[in-house]
Amino acid sequence: MSVELLLIVAAITYGSRMLGIVVLPVMPPRIAAVLDRMPPALFAGLAMQSLVTPGPELAAPGVVAAAAGALLVAPLRSLPMCLLAGIVAYLLASAIA
């Protein structure tokens, strides 16, 4: 990828986001509340996709351990802590197995 192409893609991306912020009206509070709750549900769906495999068995033990580690710290409501717990759990499961 050339530098020029990267700059064009960046300009399109940032320009479209800034245009949306400037041009679109303020969102009603009820809709904003619903949209604020969507990322965790979408992330959970993506995580579940990696845990379920075709067939009777679960995913690899490291993946299951990472999901369990992230789930244990989820009540803290901190994405960096969830990521860190998932990585630590994955590394521990990989070291044990």
Backbone hydrogen bonds in HBPLUS format (Angstrom, degrees):
<---DONOR---> <-ACCEPTOR-->    atom                        ^
c    i                          cat <-CA-CA->   ^        H-A-AA   ^      H-
h    n   atom  resd res      DA  || num        DHA   H-A  angle D-A-AA Bond
n    s   type  num  typ     dist DA aas  dist angle  dist       angle   num
A0006-LEU N   A0002-SER O   3.06 MM   4  6.31 160.1  2.10 147.6 153.3     1
A0007-LEU N   A0003-VAL O   2.95 MM   4  6.18 156.6  2.01 148.9 154.7     2
A0008-ILE N   A0004-GLU O   2.93 MM   4  6.21 151.9  2.01 148.2 156.2     3
A0009-VAL N   A0005-LEU O   2.94 MM   4  6.16 166.7  1.95 155.5 158.4     4
A0010-ALA N   A0006-LEU O   2.94 MM   4  6.09 159.8  1.98 146.8 152.9     5
A0011-ALA N   A0007-LEU O   2.90 MM   4  6.02 156.5  1.95 142.5 149.0     6
A0012-ILE N   A0008-ILE O   2.96 MM   4  6.20 159.2  2.01 151.1 156.4     7
A0013-THR N   A0009-VAL O   2.94 MM   4  6.12 165.1  1.97 151.0 155.3     8
A0014-TYR N   A0010-ALA O   2.89 MM   4  6.02 175.2  1.89 158.6 159.0     9
A0015-GLY N   A0011-ALA O   2.80 MM   4  5.60 150.5  1.89 137.9 147.9    10
A0016-SER N   A0012-ILE O   2.94 MM   4  5.96 160.7  1.98 145.0 149.7    11
A0017-ARG N   A0013-THR O   3.15 MM   4  6.38 155.1  2.21 146.9 153.7    12
A0018-MET N   A0014-TYR O   2.90 MM   4  6.03 164.4  1.92 151.5 156.1    13
A0019-LEU N   A0015-GLY O   2.87 MM   4  5.94 155.7  1.93 146.8 154.0    14
A0020-GLY N   A0016-SER O   3.11 MM   4  6.22 151.8  2.19 136.8 143.6    15
A0021-ILE N   A0017-ARG O   3.09 MM   4  6.40 150.7  2.18 145.2 152.8    16
A0022-VAL N   A0018-MET O   2.94 MM   4  6.14 157.8  1.99 151.4 157.3    17
A0023-VAL N   A0019-LEU O   2.83 MM   4  5.75 167.9  1.85 153.0 156.9    18
A0024-LEU N   A0020-GLY O   3.17 MM   4  5.44 149.9  2.27 125.2 134.3    19
A0032-ALA N   A0028-PRO O   3.01 MM   4  6.26 162.6  2.05 158.2 163.9    20
A0033-ALA N   A0029-PRO O   2.92 MM   4  6.07 150.6  2.01 144.3 151.7    21
A0034-VAL N   A0030-ARG O   3.20 MM   4  6.46 152.6  2.27 140.8 147.1    22
A0035-LEU N   A0031-ILE O   2.95 MM   4  6.21 166.1  1.97 155.0 158.6    23
A0036-ASP N   A0032-ALA O   2.88 MM   4  6.01 144.7  2.01 144.2 153.7    24
A0037-ARG N   A0034-VAL O   3.11 MM   3  5.36 140.8  2.27 101.8 112.8    25
A0038-MET N   A0035-LEU O   3.33 MM   3  5.28 158.3  2.38 100.2 106.6    26
A0042-LEU N   A0038-MET O   2.96 MM   4  6.17 162.3  1.99 164.0 169.9    27
A0043-PHE N   A0039-PRO O   2.86 MM   4  5.98 162.2  1.89 155.7 160.5    28
A0044-ALA N   A0040-PRO O   2.90 MM   4  6.07 155.8  1.96 145.3 151.9    29
A0045-GLY N   A0041-ALA O   3.03 MM   4  6.26 152.1  2.10 143.0 150.3    30
A0046-LEU N   A0042-LEU O   3.00 MM   4  6.31 154.7  2.07 147.9 154.5    31
A0047-ALA N   A0043-PHE O   2.87 MM   4  6.11 157.7  1.92 150.8 157.3    32
A0048-MET N   A0044-ALA O   2.90 MM   4  6.05 156.5  1.96 146.2 152.6    33
A0049-GLN N   A0045-GLY O   3.10 MM   4  6.28 146.3  2.22 139.4 147.9    34
A0050-SER N   A0047-ALA O   3.12 MM   3  5.39 131.9  2.36 101.2 113.0    35
A0051-LEU N   A0048-MET O   3.03 MM   3  5.03 135.9  2.24  97.1 110.0    36
A0052-VAL N   A0048-MET O   3.13 MM   4  6.31 151.3  2.21 158.9 163.3    37
A0063-VAL N   A0060-ALA O   3.05 MM   3  5.42 123.8  2.38 108.5 121.9    38
A0064-VAL N   A0060-ALA O   3.13 MM   4  6.48 161.3  2.17 157.7 163.3    39
A0065-ALA N   A0061-PRO O   2.87 MM   4  6.03 158.8  1.92 148.3 154.5    40
A0066-ALA N   A0062-GLY O   2.92 MM   4  6.08 152.4  2.00 141.2 148.8    41
A0067-ALA N   A0063-VAL O   3.02 MM   4  6.26 158.8  2.07 147.0 152.3    42
A0068-ALA N   A0064-VAL O   2.94 MM   4  6.17 157.3  1.99 147.8 154.4    43
A0069-GLY N   A0065-ALA O   2.84 MM   4  6.02 158.6  1.88 150.3 156.1    44
A0070-ALA N   A0066-ALA O   2.99 MM   4  6.18 161.9  2.03 148.8 153.2    45
A0071-LEU N   A0067-ALA O   2.90 MM   4  6.02 150.3  1.98 142.8 151.7    46
A0072-LEU N   A0068-ALA O   2.95 MM   4  6.16 145.0  2.08 145.4 153.8    47
A0074-ALA N   A0071-LEU O   3.32 MM   3  4.99 153.8  2.40  93.9 101.5    48
A0076-LEU N   A0073-VAL O   2.98 MM   3  5.65 157.1  2.03 120.2 127.4    49
A0077-ARG N   A0074-ALA O   2.90 MM   3  5.47 162.8  1.93 122.1 127.7    50
A0082-CYS N   A0078-SER O   3.00 MM   4  6.29 154.3  2.07 151.4 159.0    51
A0083-LEU N   A0079-LEU O   2.92 MM   4  6.14 163.3  1.95 157.6 161.8    52
A0084-LEU N   A0080-PRO O   2.91 MM   4  6.05 161.7  1.94 145.8 151.3    53
A0085-ALA N   A0081-MET O   2.86 MM   4  5.98 162.2  1.89 147.1 152.2    54
A0086-GLY N   A0082-CYS O   2.93 MM   4  6.05 156.6  1.98 146.1 152.6    55
A0087-ILE N   A0083-LEU O   2.93 MM   4  6.16 157.7  1.98 149.8 155.8    56
A0088-VAL N   A0084-LEU O   2.93 MM   4  6.12 165.8  1.95 152.9 156.8    57
A0089-ALA N   A0085-ALA O   2.93 MM   4  6.03 162.9  1.96 146.0 151.3    58
A0090-TYR N   A0086-GLY O   2.94 MM   4  6.05 154.4  2.00 142.7 150.1    59
A0091-LEU N   A0087-ILE O   2.92 MM   4  6.14 162.4  1.95 152.2 156.6    60
A0092-LEU N   A0088-VAL O   2.90 MM   4  6.13 158.4  1.95 151.0 157.1    61
A0093-ALA N   A0089-ALA O   2.93 MM   4  6.09 162.2  1.96 148.0 153.0    62
A0094-SER N   A0090-TYR O   2.90 MM   4  6.07 150.6  1.98 145.3 154.1    63
A0095-ALA N   A0091-LEU O   2.91 MM   4  6.09 147.6  2.02 142.7 151.4    64
A0096-ILE N   A0092-LEU O   2.99 MM   4  6.19 150.7  2.08 147.9 155.2    65
A0097-ALA N   A0093-ALA O   3.00 MM   4  6.06 162.1  2.03 145.3 150.2    66
